[in-house]
Amino acid sequence: MRFGVVRFPGSCDEVDALMACRRFADAEILWHGDHDLRGVDAVVIPGGFSYGDYLRVGAIARFSPVMEAVSAHALAGGLVLGICNGFQVLCEAGLLPGALLPNAGLRFLCRQVDVEVVNSGTPFTRGCATGDTLSIPVKHTTGRYYAPEEALREMDAHGQIILRYAEGRNPNGSLADIAGVANRDKNVMGLMPHPEHAVDPLTGSDDGSCLFRSLVDETVEGRHRPPSQPDDVEGGHRPPSQPPKGSARVAEARA
């Protein structure tokens, strides 16, 4: 099992994510200019300020060369985890539904939060139990999850809401207390809390370990294999996925 952690200009949590992954499996850094994921089993897009958060959080990173390979990996069923800024990038890339807007209080937040596991039947949460409460830190300015009501209903019906902030603990005004979501196929997940900062009791909590361990177990048991490069698209890359349903209304909300 091997993780690949993407490094963009402006990333600041890629080393922490790399070290967290290496607690459970092999891991390496993937450069933002790479077109090849080098056969990794799971891609982690870490937190930080990719490309300085210019234009809009994740908006420029979404067009980096490595994201073509990440999109192809995801569309072929490969595992992708986006943390904080990585979550924002995946939404911008159309690999996850919805968008991340400025926090309700328009301030940077940095605190420990409790999140509830809503769906433990995914490659990312199989090591947890539905209803478990995880103590994981958040640190962001743009973490308020938004999706149109119709999209939220569909996500709920298809089990795509994976994590919610515990009742009364929503730090940023996210709709429906959403802290983490997945795509319809459950092979791509994004969350605002930072599990890589919660893998050692010395730092206050190791509750984030279950996400990384779940991905390792999923891969070792053979449920997910690195997808082969598609040979029916020029350059071996599939185009990024189309924006999910409701994206036009998400854009309106940003405006």
N, C-alpha and C positions, 0 to 999 in steps of 0.2 A: 504494500500500500504506500502510495507516494502522493503528498500534497504539493501543489504549486501555488505560491503566494505572489500575487501580482504587485509590482512596485511601479507606481506612477510618479512623475514629478509632483512633489507636494505630499506624497504619502508620509505618514509619521508613525503608523502602527504596524507596518509590515514586519518589522523584526520581532515585535511581541507576538504577532500572529504566527510567524515562523517558529519561534521557540515553543509556543503552545502546541503547534502541530507536531513538533519533534518529540514531545512527551509521549506521543502515541504511535508515531510512524515516521518514515522518512519524509523530508520536505525540502524544497528548494525555492529560490526566488525566480519569478518570471518577469522579465523586463517589459515595460510598456510598449517597446518597439518590436517585440518578438511577434512573428507570425506562427510560431510553432510552440505548442504546449509541452513538447518533449515527452509525451506519453503519460503525463500525470493522471492519477485516478480522480482527484478532486481538486478544483480550483477555489482558492480563497481570495476574495477581493477585500482588502483590509480598509481600516479607517484612515482618516487623515483629511487632507485638503487638496485632492487631486487637481493639478493645474491651477492651484490657488483659488479654487471655487469660482473662477471667473465665469461670467455670463449667468451661470446657475449651477448649483452643486451637482457635480457629475456630468454636466452637459458636454464638456470637452473630452473628458476621459472616455465617454461613450464612443467617440470616433477614433480612439487610439488603435493602432494595428493589432495589439493583443486582443482587443475586444471582438475582432472578427473571429479569431480562433476560439475565444470563450463562447461566443454565440453559437458557433458550429458545434462545439463540445456539448453545450446545453441542448441544442436542438436534436442532437444524436442520442440524448439520454444521459450524458455525463453529469456528474455532480458539481454544483457551483454554490458556494456560500458567500454572501455579501454582508459585511459587517459595517454598520454606520455609513461612512461614505461609500463603501462597497454596495450597500443596500440602495443608496441614491443612484449610483451608477447603473445598477441592474434595472431600476425603474426607468431611467432615461433610455436604456438600451431596449426597452420593451420586453425584457425577459421576465419581469414581474409586473403585476398590475398596480395601478395607483401612483402616487407621488409623495414626496416628502416636502413639507412646507415649513416656513419659519415657526419656531416654537410659539405657543400662544402668548407667552410673556415677553417674546422678542428678546430673550436673554440666553446666553450660553449656560448650559446646565452641566454639572459634574457631580454626580452623587450615586450612591448605591440604591438600586431599586429592586423590588420584588416583582417577578413576572411569573405568570401561570402558564403551564403547558396545556394548551387546548387540544392539540392533536399529537399523540405519541406514535402514530402510525406512519411516520415518514423516515427516510434515511437519516435525517438530522436529529430526530428526537426518539428513536426507537429504544434508546437506553434510558429514557425517562418514562414516567407514568403520567397518563392524562390526569390533570389536577395537581401535579407536583408544583411547588413554588420554588423558583430558583432566585438566588440573590446574586445579581450581576450589575456592574456599574454601567452608567450611561455618561456620555460627554459629547454634547452636540448643541448646535444653534438651530439647525434645520432638521428636526426629527418628528414633526407633527404629521402623522400618516393621514393621507386623504385619498378617497376613491368615491365616485358617485354612488348613490344609494343602491342603484340596480346592481352595480359591480360588487358592492359589499354583500348584497344578498346572495349573489352567485358564488362568491368566494366562501361564504359561510356554508352554503349548501354543498360545496365540493370539498370541504375540509381544508381550505387554503389558509385560513387564519390559524397560525401555529402557536403563537405566543401572544398573551395579553398582559398588560400591566395589572397587577393585583388591584382589587377593588379599592378605590380611594387613593391609589398610588400613581396615577397617570401623571407624569412630570411635564408633559409638553402639549397636552390637548389633542392627542391622536384620536381620530374617530374610533368609536367602539373599543377604546383602550388598547388598540392594536400595537404590539411591539415587534411582531415578526410575521411574515407571510411567505407562502410558497406559490409556485406556478401550479397549473392544473395537474401536471404530471408528477409533482412533488420532488423533482430532481434539482430544482433551483430554489434557494431560500435566502431571504434577506431579513436582517433584524437590526434595530438601532442599539440595543445593549451590546456590550463588548465581552463576549465569552472568553476571549484570549486573556483578559485581565482577571479572570476568575477560574484559574486552573491550579492554584496552590493555596492551601489554607493559610500560609504565611501572610498572604495579602488580604485575608479576610474571608475568602470564599473559594471553593473549588467547584461550585455548581456548574460553571461553564464547561467543565470536562465532559459532561454527558453528550454534548453536541459533537465534539471531536471524536470521542470514543464511538459514538453511534455511527459516524461516517466510516471509521476504520472497520467496525464489525460488519457494516453493510457491504463493504468492498471485499473483505477477507472471505466472507461467506459466498462471494460470487454473484451477488445480486446486481452489482454494477461493475462493468469493465470499462477501461478507457475506450471511447468510441474510435473507430478507425477513421482516417481522413476520408471525407467523401471524394469520389473520383469523378463525379458528374458535374462539378462546378469548377470553373477556371481558377487555377491557383490552389485548389484543394480547400477552399473556404466557402462555407455557405453564407448567404447574406444574413445580416442581423434580423431577428424576428420582427414581425410587424407589431406596432404598438397594440397593446391589449384593448379590448372593448372599453369604451368610455374615455379613451385618451384625450379626445378633443375637449371633453368637459373638464378633464384634469388640467389641460393647458389653460382653459378659461379660469380655473380656480387659482392657478399660479399668477395670472395676470391681475 
